[in-house]
Amino acid sequence: MSVKGYVIVKITEIRDLDAFSSYRPLAGETVAKHGGEFLVRAGPAERFEGSGDCGRNVVIEFPSVEAAKAWYNSPEYQEALKIRLAASTGSLIIVEGA
């Protein structure tokens, strides 16, 4: 049995809201196509430790780390990613589940 894979995205700045808005449905389609499910999708956040802006946070669950990597590297997501990178600043990591 594969261990689930989680994609954790933190967007710290949106420079072009219109372009970023066009990224969201494109990314959502690619997540679904690769068996992913959004667990957190940029809802309100409250910091309890550390400092700085909480940003917009997204957590996506995939059936495995391999599935998460396949999604990220897919041609469909790479096209959507170009929009996100041009419109915003942030980070994305893939984490193995417990």
URVENDA-V383495 format. One record per residue. N is the residue number from 0. RES is the residue in one small letter. SS is DSSP state (a for helix, b for strand, c for the rest). PHI is phi in whole degrees, -180 to 180 (999 if undefined). D_CENTER is the distance of its C-alpha to the mean C-alpha in Angstrom with 2 decimals. Layout:
# URVENDA-V383495
n->N res->RES ss->SS phi->PHI d_center->D_CENTER
n->N res->RES ss->SS phi->PHI d_center->D_CENTER
This chain:
# URVENDA-V383495
n->0 res->m ss->c phi->999 d_center->24.17
n->1 res->s ss->c phi->-77 d_center->20.76
n->2 res->v ss->c phi->-82 d_center->18.72
n->3 res->k ss->c phi->-64 d_center->15.37
n->4 res->g ss->b phi->-114 d_center->12.24
n->5 res->y ss->b phi->-122 d_center->9.27
n->6 res->v ss->b phi->-100 d_center->5.84
n->7 res->i ss->b phi->-120 d_center->5.69
n->8 res->v ss->b phi->-117 d_center->4.28
n->9 res->k ss->b phi->-126 d_center->7.54
n->10 res->i ss->b phi->-98 d_center->8.87
n->11 res->t ss->b phi->-98 d_center->12.57
n->12 res->e ss->b phi->-153 d_center->14.22
n->13 res->i ss->b phi->-112 d_center->14.18
n->14 res->r ss->c phi->-91 d_center->17.17
n->15 res->d ss->c phi->-137 d_center->17.39
n->16 res->l ss->a phi->-63 d_center->16.48
n->17 res->d ss->a phi->-63 d_center->17.90
n->18 res->a ss->a phi->-65 d_center->15.91
n->19 res->f ss->a phi->-62 d_center->12.59
n->20 res->s ss->a phi->-63 d_center->13.83
n->21 res->s ss->a phi->-76 d_center->14.46
n->22 res->y ss->a phi->-68 d_center->10.96
n->23 res->r ss->a phi->-55 d_center->9.59
n->24 res->p ss->a phi->-67 d_center->12.08
n->25 res->l ss->a phi->-64 d_center->11.81
n->26 res->a ss->a phi->-63 d_center->8.19
n->27 res->g ss->a phi->-59 d_center->9.32
n->28 res->e ss->a phi->-62 d_center->12.35
n->29 res->t ss->a phi->-71 d_center->10.98
n->30 res->v ss->a phi->-61 d_center->9.04
n->31 res->a ss->a phi->-61 d_center->12.46
n->32 res->k ss->a phi->-61 d_center->14.43
n->33 res->h ss->c phi->-101 d_center->13.21
n->34 res->g ss->c phi->81 d_center->13.87
n->35 res->g ss->c phi->-88 d_center->10.54
n->36 res->e ss->b phi->-138 d_center->10.65
n->37 res->f ss->b phi->-72 d_center->8.66
n->38 res->l ss->b phi->-100 d_center->10.44
n->39 res->v ss->b phi->-135 d_center->9.36
n->40 res->r ss->b phi->-136 d_center->8.44
n->41 res->a ss->c phi->63 d_center->9.66
n->42 res->g ss->c phi->-73 d_center->13.09
n->43 res->p ss->c phi->-58 d_center->15.86
n->44 res->a ss->c phi->-128 d_center->15.78
n->45 res->e ss->c phi->-130 d_center->18.97
n->46 res->r ss->c phi->-80 d_center->19.56
n->47 res->f ss->c phi->-110 d_center->22.12
n->48 res->e ss->c phi->-141 d_center->22.29
n->49 res->g ss->c phi->79 d_center->21.88
n->50 res->s ss->c phi->-143 d_center->21.81
n->51 res->g ss->c phi->98 d_center->19.92
n->52 res->d ss->c phi->-69 d_center->17.65
n->53 res->c ss->c phi->-69 d_center->15.07
n->54 res->g ss->c phi->69 d_center->12.68
n->55 res->r ss->b phi->-101 d_center->9.98
n->56 res->n ss->b phi->-115 d_center->7.88
n->57 res->v ss->b phi->-134 d_center->5.23
n->58 res->v ss->b phi->-127 d_center->6.26
n->59 res->i ss->b phi->-122 d_center->6.46
n->60 res->e ss->b phi->-99 d_center->9.94
n->61 res->f ss->b phi->-119 d_center->11.51
n->62 res->p ss->c phi->-59 d_center->15.29
n->63 res->s ss->c phi->-159 d_center->15.38
n->64 res->v ss->a phi->-62 d_center->13.97
n->65 res->e ss->a phi->-61 d_center->15.57
n->66 res->a ss->a phi->-66 d_center->13.79
n->67 res->a ss->a phi->-64 d_center->10.30
n->68 res->k ss->a phi->-67 d_center->11.89
n->69 res->a ss->a phi->-63 d_center->13.59
n->70 res->w ss->a phi->-60 d_center->10.59
n->71 res->y ss->a phi->-59 d_center->9.19
n->72 res->n ss->a phi->-86 d_center->12.86
n->73 res->s ss->c phi->-65 d_center->13.87
n->74 res->p ss->a phi->-57 d_center->15.76
n->75 res->e ss->a phi->-64 d_center->14.12
n->76 res->y ss->a phi->-71 d_center->10.55
n->77 res->q ss->a phi->-60 d_center->12.37
n->78 res->e ss->a phi->-67 d_center->14.12
n->79 res->a ss->a phi->-65 d_center->11.24
n->80 res->l ss->a phi->-59 d_center->9.80
n->81 res->k ss->a phi->-56 d_center->13.31
n->82 res->i ss->a phi->-67 d_center->13.07
n->83 res->r ss->a phi->-61 d_center->10.04
n->84 res->l ss->a phi->-66 d_center->11.90
n->85 res->a ss->a phi->-74 d_center->15.12
n->86 res->a ss->a phi->-97 d_center->14.20
n->87 res->s ss->b phi->-151 d_center->12.38
n->88 res->t ss->b phi->-122 d_center->12.31
n->89 res->g ss->b phi->-179 d_center->9.81
n->90 res->s ss->b phi->-142 d_center->8.65
n->91 res->l ss->b phi->-140 d_center->6.36
n->92 res->i ss->b phi->-130 d_center->8.41
n->93 res->i ss->b phi->-114 d_center->9.35
n->94 res->v ss->b phi->-123 d_center->11.96
n->95 res->e ss->b phi->-76 d_center->14.85
n->96 res->g ss->c phi->-75 d_center->15.75
n->97 res->a ss->c phi->-81 d_center->19.22
